[in-house]
Amino acid sequence: MNYTLETPLLTTRLMIRLAERDDLDALFALHSDPGTTRYIPHMHWTTRADADVWFARLRVRREQQSAVQCVIVKRTTDDLAETIVGTAMLFNLDVASGLAEIGYLLGRGHWGKGYATEAMAAFIDFSFSTLNLRRLEATVDVRNVASNKLLERLGFVLEGVLRERWLAASELQNINLHGLLKREWKP
Ligand SMILES: CC(C)(COP(=O)(O)OP(=O)(O)OC[C@H]1O[C@@H](n2cnc3c(N)ncnc32)[C@H](O)[C@@H]1OP(=O)(O)O)[C@@H](O)C(=O)NCCC(=O)NCCS
């Protein structure tokens, strides 16, 4: 089994494909917005060099098959006008246990349109059907209303609260642990 996304995933409005070096300018625009990265540890980029460091790490993880990092793109009829609206990630892949963590981010201008629900439903389906994972986890700041709602909409179960789990944006954050099992997934 190759733990990667071989073929882009298509939904009604979106395409999900592996992130590439040419995407870094667009990704920098998303990750340098403190309003977007407020609740995500280690994902705020202040200089363009931060994007290169992220991409170097991504390549190592891709080789180790411990992560699948994708961009979410708006589908158009014109390939030249590709717009990256966000990212969808699997990380900390534990093949023996069939376990991975899931992460996502949309640029602020793309919130409230259902793009995250649409993209993550396809990405979760790929994780269970193609990669044959058994359990997905998501860790979300308790105050991150949109993200907690998204996971609930997708069928994740809130399994507990991890108190003062990590430091992000200079503060200790309380984290909801959400889990979804393959047998519970309703595509
Ligand atoms: C988490 C995040 C991806 C959620 O984005 P979102 O836009 O709220 O989620 P969706 O794309 O699924 O959109 C759902 C909203 O769009 C609305 N919507 C509009 N058109 C819709 C459509 N065609 N289909 C579904 N929902 C639609 C829904 O009513 C819903 O609004 P509501 O939450 O007020 O009820 C986004 O807030 C984000 O990127 N945040 C910053 C990064 C982050 O925190 N990531 C998670 C770290 S754990």
The ligand as an SDF file (V2000), in Angstrom:
LIG
                    3D

 48 50  0  0  0  0  0  0  0  0999 V2000
  -12.7150   25.0660   10.3700 C   0  0  0  0  0  0  0  0  0  0  0  0
  -13.1080   25.6680    9.0240 C   0  0  0  0  0  0  0  0  0  0  0  0
  -12.4250   24.9160    7.9020 C   0  0  0  0  0  0  0  0  0  0  0  0
  -14.6300   25.5290    8.8910 C   0  0  0  0  0  0  0  0  0  0  0  0
  -15.0420   26.2310    7.7410 O   0  0  0  0  0  0  0  0  0  0  0  0
  -16.5930   26.5330    7.4890 P   0  0  0  0  0  0  0  0  0  0  0  0
  -16.6560   27.4570    6.3500 O   0  0  0  0  0  0  0  0  0  0  0  0
  -17.2680   26.9140    8.7580 O   0  0  0  0  0  0  0  0  0  0  0  0
  -17.1460   25.1000    7.1550 O   0  0  0  0  0  0  0  0  0  0  0  0
  -17.9150   24.6970    5.8700 P   0  0  0  0  0  0  0  0  0  0  0  0
  -17.0750   25.0230    4.6760 O   0  0  0  0  0  0  0  0  0  0  0  0
  -18.3190   23.2840    5.9740 O   0  0  0  0  0  0  0  0  0  0  0  0
  -19.1580   25.6290    5.8600 O   0  0  0  0  0  0  0  0  0  0  0  0
  -20.2160   25.4210    6.7550 C   0  0  0  0  0  0  0  0  0  0  0  0
  -20.9840   26.7030    6.8520 C   0  0  0  0  0  0  0  0  0  0  0  0
  -21.2710   27.1840    5.5400 O   0  0  0  0  0  0  0  0  0  0  0  0
  -22.6950   27.2980    5.3670 C   0  0  0  0  0  0  0  0  0  0  0  0
  -22.9750   26.9100    3.9760 N   0  0  0  0  0  0  0  0  0  0  0  0
  -23.1860   27.7800    2.9870 C   0  0  0  0  0  0  0  0  0  0  0  0
  -23.3760   27.1250    1.8400 N   0  0  0  0  0  0  0  0  0  0  0  0
  -23.2740   25.8050    2.1080 C   0  0  0  0  0  0  0  0  0  0  0  0
  -23.3540   24.6250    1.3270 C   0  0  0  0  0  0  0  0  0  0  0  0
  -23.5930   24.6660    0.0080 N   0  0  0  0  0  0  0  0  0  0  0  0
  -23.1730   23.4220    1.9280 N   0  0  0  0  0  0  0  0  0  0  0  0
  -22.9320   23.3500    3.2610 C   0  0  0  0  0  0  0  0  0  0  0  0
  -22.8220   24.4440    4.0520 N   0  0  0  0  0  0  0  0  0  0  0  0
  -22.9990   25.6610    3.4830 C   0  0  0  0  0  0  0  0  0  0  0  0
  -23.2970   26.3900    6.4010 C   0  0  0  0  0  0  0  0  0  0  0  0
  -24.5890   26.8260    6.7330 O   0  0  0  0  0  0  0  0  0  0  0  0
  -22.3140   26.5250    7.5490 C   0  0  0  0  0  0  0  0  0  0  0  0
  -22.5460   27.7140    8.2500 O   0  0  0  0  0  0  0  0  0  0  0  0
  -22.7840   27.6800    9.8320 P   0  0  0  0  0  0  0  0  0  0  0  0
  -21.5210   27.1150   10.4550 O   0  0  0  0  0  0  0  0  0  0  0  0
  -23.0090   29.1230   10.1510 O   0  0  0  0  0  0  0  0  0  0  0  0
  -23.9410   26.7860   10.0620 O   0  0  0  0  0  0  0  0  0  0  0  0
  -12.7280   27.1640    8.9450 C   0  0  0  0  0  0  0  0  0  0  0  0
  -13.3900   27.8520    9.9630 O   0  0  0  0  0  0  0  0  0  0  0  0
  -11.2310   27.3940    9.0600 C   0  0  0  0  0  0  0  0  0  0  0  0
  -10.4790   27.1980    8.1260 O   0  0  0  0  0  0  0  0  0  0  0  0
  -10.7860   27.8810   10.2440 N   0  0  0  0  0  0  0  0  0  0  0  0
   -9.3890   28.2150   10.4470 C   0  0  0  0  0  0  0  0  0  0  0  0
   -8.4740   27.0040   10.4450 C   0  0  0  0  0  0  0  0  0  0  0  0
   -8.8470   26.0430   11.5300 C   0  0  0  0  0  0  0  0  0  0  0  0
   -9.1530   26.4350   12.6450 O   0  0  0  0  0  0  0  0  0  0  0  0
   -8.7800   24.7660   11.1850 N   0  0  0  0  0  0  0  0  0  0  0  0
   -9.1350   23.6920   12.0920 C   0  0  0  0  0  0  0  0  0  0  0  0
   -8.0590   23.4100   13.0420 C   0  0  0  0  0  0  0  0  0  0  0  0
   -8.5340   22.1210   14.1250 S   0  0  0  0  0  0  0  0  0  0  0  0
  1  2  1  0
  2  3  1  0
  2  4  1  0
  2 36  1  0
  4  5  1  0
  5  6  1  0
  6  7  2  0
  6  8  1  0
  6  9  1  0
  9 10  1  0
 10 11  2  0
 10 12  1  0
 10 13  1  0
 13 14  1  0
 14 15  1  0
 15 16  1  0
 15 30  1  0
 16 17  1  0
 17 18  1  0
 17 28  1  0
 18 19  1  0
 18 27  1  0
 19 20  2  0
 20 21  1  0
 21 22  1  0
 21 27  2  0
 22 23  1  0
 22 24  2  0
 24 25  1  0
 25 26  2  0
 26 27  1  0
 28 29  1  0
 28 30  1  0
 30 31  1  0
 31 32  1  0
 32 33  2  0
 32 34  1  0
 32 35  1  0
 36 37  1  0
 36 38  1  0
 38 39  2  0
 38 40  1  0
 40 41  1  0
 41 42  1  0
 42 43  1  0
 43 44  2  0
 43 45  1  0
 45 46  1  0
 46 47  1  0
 47 48  1  0
M  END
$$$$
